[in-house]
Amino acid sequence: MKHIQLIETILYVNNQQASADFYTKLFRQNPNLNVPGMTEFKLAENCKLGLMPNNGIAKILSNKTPHPEQGNGIPRCELYFHIENIELEFENAIQIGAKLISPIEERVWGDKVCYFADIDGHIIAFAKKLSNK
């Protein structure tokens, strides 16, 4: 689908401000948008991460799916970030209180990866391509 110009992943969160604070510290950057109902971080030229309160998206979903708050704490997605310095991102995640799921390890698919969970249970992976793969 070459016609896609921007990719935005939106996480449904319990507390928008707490999640905005968490990701501000994780990314070490302020959001590009932070208004009631939506926080956005521009992560790359064509990639954004959005944070939307559970109750906000529930209005849009209008009882056609379970209320997103029923999934709080359950891993509902994984954000997989290829980064330059995995040790730096690992230490930053530890310092800001991200929940460590798995330490930095070489994985069979050719990446060195560590896994964390954010305050809503979404999984965050920091990966570095192994040079010998």
ROTIDREN-34627 format. One line per 3 residues: number of its first residue (from 0); their letters; for each residue x, y, z of N, C-alpha, C. Coordinates in Angstrom, 2 decimals. Atoms other than C-alpha are relative to their C-alpha. Last residue first. Example, Ala and Ser with C-alpha at 12.3 -4.5 7.8 and 13.67 -1.06 7.14 Angstrom:
<recs>
1> SA> -0.82,-1.19,-0.06,13.67,-1.06,7.14,-0.77,1.09,0.73  0.89,-1.19,0.00,12.30,-4.50,7.80,0.90,1.20,0.00
</recs>
This chain:
<recs>
132> KNS> 1.23,0.63,0.53,22.51,-11.85,11.07,-0.43,0.67,-1.26  -0.34,1.25,0.66,26.11,-11.18,12.20,-1.23,-0.70,-0.59  -0.82,-0.24,1.18,25.56,-7.49,12.95,0.29,-1.29,-0.77
129> LKK> -1.29,0.63,-0.23,22.67,-8.15,15.31,0.80,0.09,-1.29  -0.32,1.07,0.92,19.89,-5.64,14.66,1.39,-0.57,0.32  -1.20,-0.35,0.77,19.09,-3.59,17.75,0.32,-1.21,-0.86
126> AFA> -0.74,1.01,0.76,15.70,-3.77,19.39,1.17,0.62,-0.74  -1.10,-0.74,0.60,13.78,-1.93,22.09,0.91,-1.03,-0.65  -1.24,0.71,0.27,10.44,-3.56,22.83,1.01,0.96,-0.62
123> IIH> -0.96,-0.84,0.71,7.46,-1.91,24.49,1.28,-0.81,-0.15  -1.38,0.47,0.03,4.46,-3.97,25.60,0.84,0.92,-0.88  -0.48,0.12,1.37,1.19,-2.30,26.52,1.49,-0.35,0.02
120> GDI> -0.27,1.38,0.38,0.26,-3.07,30.14,0.41,-0.19,-1.44  1.26,0.64,0.37,-1.43,0.24,30.93,0.19,-1.45,-0.43  0.89,-0.01,-1.16,1.52,1.70,32.87,-1.37,-0.60,-0.29
117> DAF> 0.32,-1.35,-0.46,3.96,0.66,30.14,-1.03,-0.08,1.13  1.43,-0.32,0.09,5.37,-2.84,29.84,-0.18,1.42,0.49  0.57,-0.67,-1.16,9.01,-3.61,29.04,-1.51,0.09,-0.19
114> YCV> 1.44,-0.25,-0.04,10.90,-5.87,26.64,-0.41,0.62,1.32  0.51,0.03,-1.37,14.57,-6.07,25.67,-1.46,0.41,-0.05  1.24,-0.66,-0.40,15.89,-7.03,22.24,-0.21,-0.09,1.50
111> KDG> -0.23,-0.03,-1.44,19.09,-8.05,20.37,-1.15,0.87,0.52  -0.04,-1.24,-0.75,17.81,-8.82,16.90,0.42,-0.26,1.44  -1.09,-0.85,0.43,18.47,-11.64,14.45,0.06,1.37,0.65
108> WVR> 0.36,-0.70,1.24,15.24,-13.64,14.54,1.03,1.04,-0.42  -0.25,0.85,1.17,16.72,-16.09,17.09,-0.33,0.70,-1.32  1.17,0.80,0.38,16.86,-13.40,19.77,0.29,-0.73,-1.31
105> EEI> -0.05,0.28,1.43,19.94,-11.98,21.49,-1.13,-0.96,-0.31  -0.45,1.33,0.40,18.92,-10.80,24.93,0.07,-0.07,-1.51  -0.61,0.03,1.33,18.41,-7.49,26.70,0.53,-1.40,-0.27
102> PSI> -1.21,-0.81,0.19,16.24,-8.09,29.74,0.52,-0.10,-1.44  -1.11,0.86,0.39,12.65,-9.40,29.60,1.23,0.87,-0.25  0.57,1.30,0.36,9.44,-8.02,31.10,1.11,-0.99,-0.33
99> LKA> -0.88,0.87,0.76,10.80,-4.97,32.95,-0.68,-1.35,-0.23  -0.07,1.35,-0.57,7.98,-2.71,34.09,0.84,-0.89,-0.91  0.65,0.97,0.88,8.71,0.88,33.08,0.19,-1.39,0.61
96> GIQ> 0.95,0.89,-0.65,9.68,2.95,36.11,-0.78,-0.92,-0.92  1.32,-0.64,-0.04,11.35,5.97,34.53,-1.08,-0.90,0.58  0.03,-1.22,-0.84,14.83,4.77,35.49,-1.37,0.63,0.08
93> IAN> -0.10,0.40,-1.42,14.31,1.24,34.09,-0.16,1.23,0.89  1.28,0.64,-0.34,13.12,2.63,30.73,-0.01,-0.44,1.47  1.03,-1.04,-0.10,16.11,4.99,30.59,-1.34,-0.60,0.41
90> EFE> -0.21,-0.73,-1.25,18.52,2.14,31.36,-1.04,1.10,0.20  0.27,0.91,-1.11,17.11,-0.05,28.57,0.10,0.75,1.34  1.46,0.09,-0.09,17.06,2.86,26.11,-0.42,-0.92,1.15
87> LEI> 0.53,-1.29,-0.41,20.74,3.60,26.77,-1.51,-0.05,0.20  -0.33,-0.12,-1.42,21.69,-0.10,26.58,-0.54,1.33,0.55  0.95,0.77,-0.80,19.84,-0.46,23.28,0.27,0.13,1.49
84> NEI> -0.70,0.34,-1.23,21.75,2.32,21.56,-0.96,-0.70,0.96  -1.46,0.04,0.16,20.79,2.79,17.90,0.70,-0.54,1.24  -0.71,-1.16,-0.53,17.08,1.92,17.98,1.51,-0.18,-0.17
81> HFY> -1.39,0.24,0.37,14.61,-0.40,16.28,0.76,1.28,0.34  -0.83,-1.10,0.46,11.39,0.16,18.23,1.41,-0.48,-0.33  -1.32,0.57,0.24,8.78,-2.57,18.58,0.85,1.07,-0.66
78> LEC> -0.72,-1.03,0.74,5.56,-1.27,20.15,1.43,-0.49,-0.12  -1.43,-0.12,-0.23,3.58,-4.32,21.20,0.54,1.11,-0.90  -0.80,-0.28,1.19,-0.17,-4.51,21.57,1.47,0.01,0.41
75> RPI> 0.89,-0.06,1.16,-2.95,-5.54,23.92,0.74,0.34,-1.28  -0.75,-0.43,1.18,-0.90,-6.71,26.91,-0.90,-0.06,-1.24  -0.19,1.14,0.89,-3.53,-6.92,29.66,0.81,0.47,-1.21
72> GNG> -0.97,0.92,-0.59,-3.15,-4.30,32.39,0.27,-1.23,-0.84  -1.09,-0.64,-0.74,-6.32,-2.49,31.36,0.90,-1.05,0.64  -1.30,0.54,0.37,-8.31,-4.66,28.94,1.16,0.62,0.75
69> QEP> 0.00,1.42,-0.39,-11.75,-4.12,30.47,1.34,-0.66,-0.34  -0.51,0.10,-1.38,-11.00,-0.38,30.26,-0.01,-1.44,0.48  -1.46,0.17,-0.10,-11.34,-0.73,26.47,0.52,-0.12,1.43
66> HPT> -0.60,-1.28,-0.43,-15.12,-1.24,26.75,1.50,-0.22,0.17  -0.14,-0.18,-1.44,-16.05,-4.43,24.87,0.66,1.35,0.31  -1.10,0.84,-0.47,-16.95,-3.85,21.22,0.03,0.12,1.52
63> KNS> -0.13,1.04,1.03,-20.03,-2.43,19.46,1.16,-0.95,0.31  0.47,1.31,-0.46,-20.96,-0.51,22.63,0.04,-1.10,-1.07  1.43,0.06,-0.31,-20.53,2.89,20.96,-0.55,-1.40,0.26
60> LIK> 0.31,1.42,0.22,-16.98,2.43,19.59,-1.47,-0.31,0.28  -0.05,0.25,1.44,-16.68,6.22,19.28,-0.43,-1.44,-0.30  1.11,-0.76,0.61,-17.83,6.83,22.86,-0.06,-0.26,-1.50
57> AIG> 1.23,0.75,-0.27,-15.53,4.03,24.08,-1.21,0.72,-0.60  0.21,0.92,1.11,-12.63,5.81,22.36,-1.29,-0.79,0.20  0.14,-0.75,1.24,-12.93,8.72,24.78,-0.28,-0.92,-1.18
54> NNP> 1.37,-0.52,0.09,-13.58,6.56,27.84,-0.24,0.79,-1.27  0.97,1.09,0.20,-10.40,4.56,27.27,-1.41,0.54,-0.20  0.62,0.59,-1.19,-8.36,7.76,27.01,-1.01,-1.08,-0.37
51> MLG> 1.40,-0.41,-0.11,-6.41,8.24,23.77,-0.61,-0.66,1.23  0.54,0.51,-1.26,-2.62,8.18,23.43,-1.42,0.54,0.13  1.06,-0.73,-0.66,-1.15,8.58,19.96,-0.44,-0.69,1.27
48> LKC> 0.64,0.80,-1.03,2.17,7.42,18.55,-1.03,0.89,0.69  0.41,-0.64,-1.26,3.22,8.99,15.28,-0.53,-1.06,0.95  0.48,0.88,-1.06,5.15,7.75,12.24,-0.30,0.79,1.27
45> NEA> 1.33,0.47,0.37,5.90,9.34,8.86,-0.62,-0.92,1.05  0.64,-0.87,1.00,8.89,11.54,9.64,-1.42,-0.43,-0.34  -0.80,-0.01,1.23,9.71,9.61,12.78,-0.78,0.83,-1.01
42> LKF> -1.15,0.87,-0.25,8.48,9.44,16.37,0.96,-0.06,-1.18  -0.55,0.28,1.32,5.99,12.32,16.34,1.31,-0.75,0.21  -1.44,-0.14,0.10,4.29,12.01,19.71,0.42,-0.31,-1.43
39> ETM> -0.73,0.59,1.11,0.55,12.55,20.03,1.49,0.32,0.10  -1.41,-0.40,-0.08,-1.77,13.09,22.98,0.70,-0.70,-1.15  -1.05,0.53,0.88,-5.51,12.92,22.48,1.35,0.63,0.30
36> GPV> 0.45,1.03,0.93,-8.79,13.31,24.42,1.07,-0.55,-0.93  0.92,0.99,-0.57,-8.09,16.57,26.21,-0.49,-0.97,-1.08  1.28,-0.64,-0.29,-5.22,18.17,24.31,-0.91,-1.04,0.64
33> NLN> 0.44,0.49,-1.31,-1.55,17.22,24.05,-1.23,0.81,0.40  1.39,-0.38,-0.27,-0.14,17.48,20.55,-0.36,-0.58,1.35  0.29,-1.02,1.00,3.52,17.37,19.51,-1.42,0.53,0.16
30> PNQ> 0.94,0.33,1.07,4.31,15.50,22.71,-0.17,1.18,-0.97  1.36,-0.40,-0.29,7.44,16.47,24.60,-0.92,-0.43,-1.13  0.51,-1.09,0.83,10.63,14.52,24.07,-1.43,0.31,0.42
27> RFL> -0.80,-1.18,-0.30,12.77,12.13,26.09,-0.33,1.13,-0.98  -0.53,-0.52,1.26,11.00,9.21,24.39,0.95,1.18,0.19  -0.54,1.11,0.78,10.50,7.28,27.64,0.66,0.50,-1.28
24> KTY> -1.26,0.44,-0.60,10.13,10.43,29.76,0.65,-1.11,-0.82  -0.90,-1.16,0.09,7.49,11.97,27.49,1.37,-0.38,0.55  -0.61,0.02,1.33,5.99,8.48,27.18,0.89,1.22,-0.24
21> FDA> -0.83,1.19,0.17,5.40,8.22,30.94,0.73,0.04,-1.35  -1.21,-0.21,-0.80,4.11,11.80,31.26,0.98,-1.16,-0.17  -0.77,-1.04,0.70,1.66,11.26,28.41,1.30,0.27,0.74
18> SAQ> -0.65,0.65,1.14,0.57,7.99,30.06,0.83,1.00,-0.80  -1.05,0.88,-0.54,-0.09,9.77,33.36,0.74,-0.70,-1.14  -1.12,-0.82,-0.47,-1.93,12.55,31.51,1.13,-0.85,0.55
15> QNN> -0.74,-0.65,1.09,-4.10,10.18,29.47,1.20,0.77,0.50  -0.18,-1.38,-0.44,-5.13,7.98,32.39,0.90,0.70,-1.02  0.86,-0.27,-1.14,-6.57,4.57,31.50,0.05,1.47,0.40
12> VYL> -0.63,-0.08,-1.31,-5.01,4.37,28.06,-1.01,0.34,1.09  1.07,-0.38,-0.91,-6.06,3.32,24.58,0.55,-0.12,1.41  0.20,0.86,-1.16,-2.94,3.29,22.42,-1.16,0.54,0.81
9> ITE> 0.65,-0.64,-1.15,-3.06,4.93,19.01,-0.23,-1.05,1.08  0.50,1.03,-0.89,-0.63,3.92,16.27,-0.56,0.70,1.22  0.18,-0.41,-1.38,-0.21,6.56,13.61,-0.62,-1.16,0.76
6> ILQ> 0.47,1.08,-0.87,1.26,5.70,10.23,-0.10,0.57,1.41  -0.33,-0.12,-1.42,1.54,8.48,7.69,-0.58,-1.18,0.74  -0.93,-1.11,-0.20,1.53,8.67,3.89,0.47,0.14,1.43
3> IHK> 0.01,-0.40,-1.41,-0.07,5.37,2.94,1.07,1.06,0.22  0.72,-1.25,-0.16,-0.43,5.32,-0.87,-0.08,0.46,1.46  -0.92,-1.12,0.12,2.29,2.71,-1.24,-0.69,1.34,0.18
0> M> 0.85,-1.18,0.00,0.00,0.00,0.00,0.89,1.24,0.00
</recs>
